[in-house]
Amino acid sequence: MTSIFQSKRPVTIVGGGDVGPEDLNYALSIAPTCVAADGGSIVALAAGIELEAVIGDFDSLDASVLAQVPVERQHHISEQNSTDFDKCLRNVDTPVVVGVGFLGGRVDHQMAAMHTLVVRADRPCVLLGPHEVVFHCPAQMELPTCAGDIVSLFPMSEVAGTSTGLEWPIDGLALAPGQRVGTSNCATGAIALTMTGPGMLCILPRRMLKDVTQLLASLPDHVKWPARAG
């Protein structure tokens, strides 16, 4: 699949949901190239951010907004079987994406964004929220969490794993939607997790954004998940 936009640097994708006053600056300090998902262009342009691309079905945009973006950077995808975030994530080729404007606001939009993290398992991405970051766990990972940090593990499919550095280890547990989830676990220090397969979302404190972004950008091939959707 040929991507619409390629970058060797991390990319911030801006959505049209709730974006706090410092969210864009925080994301861009780590992922300095900016792409907008449809209505996210309104947020970015209002903040004076230059957009490298606008991708989506354009149902949230009018001519006055599009006039501020060079036509060659406008990428209209009319199909309605996927969200604008999905359209962006599958068409942006970068070591890692920081997504802002996808958490907070409407619950269905948040759930759809988390669904996309799993569907596009081959596209490393971390979502920045008001208080947490959310990302899809790779097969193996280590992060420098601190004692007392909340570490929530939410399965989007049946998955198991092992852990060190958690107050309640996940070894030997079968986690699955509607059966057992791992919310409000607690770090005792740095954590290390392994997963038997894709489908596990990890939720960490917001201050972990840079660490998670660096982790996802530097994953070796043997701990990455393959594409799950066409």
ZIZIBEL-V146662 format. One record per residue. N is the residue number from 0. RES is the residue in three letters. OMEGA is omega in degrees with one decimal (* if undefined). BURIAL is I if it has 24 or more other ideal C-beta (glycine too) atoms within 12 Angstrom, else O. Layout:
# ZIZIBEL-V146662
n:N res:RES omega:OMEGA burial:BURIAL
n:N res:RES omega:OMEGA burial:BURIAL
This chain:
# ZIZIBEL-V146662
n:0 res:MET omega:178.8 burial:O
n:1 res:THR omega:-179.0 burial:O
n:2 res:SER omega:177.1 burial:O
n:3 res:ILE omega:-175.8 burial:I
n:4 res:PHE omega:179.3 burial:I
n:5 res:GLN omega:176.5 burial:O
n:6 res:SER omega:175.5 burial:I
n:7 res:LYS omega:178.3 burial:O
n:8 res:ARG omega:174.0 burial:I
n:9 res:PRO omega:-176.0 burial:I
n:10 res:VAL omega:169.8 burial:I
n:11 res:THR omega:172.3 burial:I
n:12 res:ILE omega:-177.4 burial:I
n:13 res:VAL omega:175.8 burial:I
n:14 res:GLY omega:-175.9 burial:I
n:15 res:GLY omega:179.8 burial:I
n:16 res:GLY omega:-179.1 burial:I
n:17 res:ASP omega:176.8 burial:I
n:18 res:VAL omega:179.9 burial:I
n:19 res:GLY omega:-175.7 burial:O
n:20 res:PRO omega:-177.8 burial:O
n:21 res:GLU omega:-173.9 burial:O
n:22 res:ASP omega:-177.6 burial:I
n:23 res:LEU omega:179.9 burial:I
n:24 res:ASN omega:-179.8 burial:I
n:25 res:TYR omega:-179.7 burial:I
n:26 res:ALA omega:-175.9 burial:I
n:27 res:LEU omega:175.8 burial:I
n:28 res:SER omega:-178.9 burial:O
n:29 res:ILE omega:-179.7 burial:I
n:30 res:ALA omega:-164.6 burial:I
n:31 res:PRO omega:178.1 burial:O
n:32 res:THR omega:-171.1 burial:I
n:33 res:CYS omega:173.9 burial:I
n:34 res:VAL omega:-179.7 burial:I
n:35 res:ALA omega:170.8 burial:I
n:36 res:ALA omega:176.4 burial:I
n:37 res:ASP omega:-175.8 burial:I
n:38 res:GLY omega:174.9 burial:I
n:39 res:GLY omega:178.5 burial:I
n:40 res:SER omega:178.0 burial:I
n:41 res:ILE omega:179.2 burial:I
n:42 res:VAL omega:-176.3 burial:I
n:43 res:ALA omega:-178.3 burial:I
n:44 res:LEU omega:178.0 burial:I
n:45 res:ALA omega:179.1 burial:O
n:46 res:ALA omega:179.0 burial:I
n:47 res:GLY omega:-178.5 burial:O
n:48 res:ILE omega:175.5 burial:I
n:49 res:GLU omega:-178.7 burial:O
n:50 res:LEU omega:175.5 burial:I
n:51 res:GLU omega:178.9 burial:I
n:52 res:ALA omega:168.6 burial:I
n:53 res:VAL omega:-175.2 burial:I
n:54 res:ILE omega:176.9 burial:I
n:55 res:GLY omega:179.4 burial:I
n:56 res:ASP omega:174.3 burial:I
n:57 res:PHE omega:-180.0 burial:I
n:58 res:ASP omega:179.0 burial:O
n:59 res:SER omega:-173.0 burial:O
n:60 res:LEU omega:173.1 burial:I
n:61 res:ASP omega:-173.4 burial:O
n:62 res:ALA omega:-177.3 burial:O
n:63 res:SER omega:176.9 burial:O
n:64 res:VAL omega:-178.0 burial:I
n:65 res:LEU omega:179.8 burial:I
n:66 res:ALA omega:-179.2 burial:O
n:67 res:GLN omega:-177.4 burial:O
n:68 res:VAL omega:177.6 burial:I
n:69 res:PRO omega:-173.6 burial:O
n:70 res:VAL omega:-179.2 burial:O
n:71 res:GLU omega:177.0 burial:O
n:72 res:ARG omega:178.1 burial:O
n:73 res:GLN omega:-176.5 burial:I
n:74 res:HIS omega:-176.8 burial:I
n:75 res:HIS omega:176.3 burial:O
n:76 res:ILE omega:-168.3 burial:I
n:77 res:SER omega:-174.5 burial:O
n:78 res:GLU omega:-175.5 burial:O
n:79 res:GLN omega:-179.8 burial:O
n:80 res:ASN omega:179.6 burial:O
n:81 res:SER omega:178.2 burial:I
n:82 res:THR omega:176.9 burial:I
n:83 res:ASP omega:176.2 burial:I
n:84 res:PHE omega:177.1 burial:I
n:85 res:ASP omega:179.5 burial:I
n:86 res:LYS omega:178.7 burial:I
n:87 res:CYS omega:-171.6 burial:I
n:88 res:LEU omega:-178.2 burial:I
n:89 res:ARG omega:-176.3 burial:I
n:90 res:ASN omega:176.8 burial:I
n:91 res:VAL omega:-178.4 burial:I
n:92 res:ASP omega:-174.8 burial:I
n:93 res:THR omega:177.7 burial:I
n:94 res:PRO omega:-179.4 burial:I
n:95 res:VAL omega:177.2 burial:I
n:96 res:VAL omega:166.3 burial:I
n:97 res:VAL omega:-179.3 burial:I
n:98 res:GLY omega:178.5 burial:I
n:99 res:VAL omega:-176.3 burial:I
n:100 res:GLY omega:178.4 burial:I
n:101 res:PHE omega:175.6 burial:I
n:102 res:LEU omega:-170.3 burial:I
n:103 res:GLY omega:-178.7 burial:I
n:104 res:GLY omega:-174.2 burial:I
n:105 res:ARG omega:-177.9 burial:O
n:106 res:VAL omega:-178.5 burial:O
n:107 res:ASP omega:176.9 burial:O
n:108 res:HIS omega:178.0 burial:I
n:109 res:GLN omega:-179.8 burial:I
n:110 res:MET omega:178.2 burial:O
n:111 res:ALA omega:179.1 burial:I
n:112 res:ALA omega:178.8 burial:I
n:113 res:MET omega:174.4 burial:I
n:114 res:HIS omega:-179.1 burial:I
n:115 res:THR omega:177.2 burial:I
n:116 res:LEU omega:-178.4 burial:I
n:117 res:VAL omega:179.4 burial:I
n:118 res:VAL omega:179.2 burial:I
n:119 res:ARG omega:-174.3 burial:I
n:120 res:ALA omega:-178.5 burial:I
n:121 res:ASP omega:-177.8 burial:I
n:122 res:ARG omega:-177.1 burial:I
n:123 res:PRO omega:-174.8 burial:I
n:124 res:CYS omega:172.9 burial:I
n:125 res:VAL omega:179.3 burial:I
n:126 res:LEU omega:179.3 burial:I
n:127 res:LEU omega:177.8 burial:I
n:128 res:GLY omega:-178.4 burial:I
n:129 res:PRO omega:-176.5 burial:I
n:130 res:HIS omega:-174.8 burial:O
n:131 res:GLU omega:165.8 burial:I
n:132 res:VAL omega:-178.5 burial:I
n:133 res:VAL omega:177.8 burial:I
n:134 res:PHE omega:179.5 burial:I
n:135 res:HIS omega:-177.6 burial:I
n:136 res:CYS omega:169.6 burial:I
n:137 res:PRO omega:-178.4 burial:I
n:138 res:ALA omega:177.7 burial:I
n:139 res:GLN omega:176.2 burial:I
n:140 res:MET omega:173.2 burial:I
n:141 res:GLU omega:-179.6 burial:I
n:142 res:LEU omega:-176.9 burial:I
n:143 res:PRO omega:174.4 burial:O
n:144 res:THR omega:-179.9 burial:I
n:145 res:CYS omega:177.2 burial:O
n:146 res:ALA omega:-179.5 burial:O
n:147 res:GLY omega:177.8 burial:O
n:148 res:ASP omega:174.3 burial:I
n:149 res:ILE omega:177.2 burial:I
n:150 res:VAL omega:179.3 burial:I
n:151 res:SER omega:177.8 burial:I
n:152 res:LEU omega:-176.8 burial:I
n:153 res:PHE omega:-178.7 burial:I
n:154 res:PRO omega:173.0 burial:I
n:155 res:MET omega:173.1 burial:I
n:156 res:SER omega:179.3 burial:I
n:157 res:GLU omega:-176.1 burial:O
n:158 res:VAL omega:177.3 burial:I
n:159 res:ALA omega:-179.8 burial:I
n:160 res:GLY omega:175.9 burial:I
n:161 res:THR omega:-177.8 burial:I
n:162 res:SER omega:162.9 burial:I
n:163 res:THR omega:179.9 burial:O
n:164 res:GLY omega:176.1 burial:I
n:165 res:LEU omega:178.3 burial:I
n:166 res:GLU omega:177.2 burial:O
n:167 res:TRP omega:-177.6 burial:O
n:168 res:PRO omega:-179.6 burial:I
n:169 res:ILE omega:-178.9 burial:I
n:170 res:ASP omega:176.4 burial:O
n:171 res:GLY omega:-179.4 burial:O
n:172 res:LEU omega:171.8 burial:I
n:173 res:ALA omega:-178.4 burial:O
n:174 res:LEU omega:-177.7 burial:I
n:175 res:ALA omega:176.3 burial:O
n:176 res:PRO omega:178.8 burial:O
n:177 res:GLY omega:-179.2 burial:O
n:178 res:GLN omega:180.0 burial:O
n:179 res:ARG omega:176.5 burial:O
n:180 res:VAL omega:-173.3 burial:I
n:181 res:GLY omega:-179.5 burial:I
n:182 res:THR omega:173.2 burial:O
n:183 res:SER omega:166.6 burial:O
n:184 res:ASN omega:-173.2 burial:I
n:185 res:CYS omega:177.9 burial:I
n:186 res:ALA omega:172.9 burial:I
n:187 res:THR omega:-178.2 burial:O
n:188 res:GLY omega:175.6 burial:O
n:189 res:ALA omega:-178.3 burial:O
n:190 res:ILE omega:171.4 burial:I
n:191 res:ALA omega:-177.9 burial:I
n:192 res:LEU omega:167.7 burial:I
n:193 res:THR omega:180.0 burial:I
n:194 res:MET omega:-179.8 burial:I
n:195 res:THR omega:-179.1 burial:I
n:196 res:GLY omega:179.7 burial:I
n:197 res:PRO omega:173.8 burial:I
n:198 res:GLY omega:-178.0 burial:I
n:199 res:MET omega:173.3 burial:I
n:200 res:LEU omega:177.1 burial:I
n:201 res:CYS omega:-179.4 burial:I
n:202 res:ILE omega:-175.6 burial:I
n:203 res:LEU omega:177.2 burial:I
n:204 res:PRO omega:-176.2 burial:I
n:205 res:ARG omega:-176.8 burial:I
n:206 res:ARG omega:-179.9 burial:O
n:207 res:MET omega:-174.6 burial:I
n:208 res:LEU omega:-177.1 burial:I
n:209 res:LYS omega:-179.8 burial:I
n:210 res:ASP omega:-179.5 burial:I
n:211 res:VAL omega:179.1 burial:I
n:212 res:THR omega:178.3 burial:I
n:213 res:GLN omega:177.1 burial:I
n:214 res:LEU omega:-175.3 burial:I
n:215 res:LEU omega:-179.0 burial:I
n:216 res:ALA omega:-173.8 burial:I
n:217 res:SER omega:-178.3 burial:O
n:218 res:LEU omega:171.5 burial:I
n:219 res:PRO omega:-173.9 burial:O
n:220 res:ASP omega:-173.1 burial:O
n:221 res:HIS omega:177.0 burial:O
n:222 res:VAL omega:177.7 burial:I
n:223 res:LYS omega:175.4 burial:I
n:224 res:TRP omega:176.7 burial:I
n:225 res:PRO omega:176.3 burial:O
n:226 res:ALA omega:180.0 burial:O
n:227 res:ARG omega:-177.8 burial:O
n:228 res:ALA omega:179.3 burial:O
n:229 res:GLY omega:* burial:O
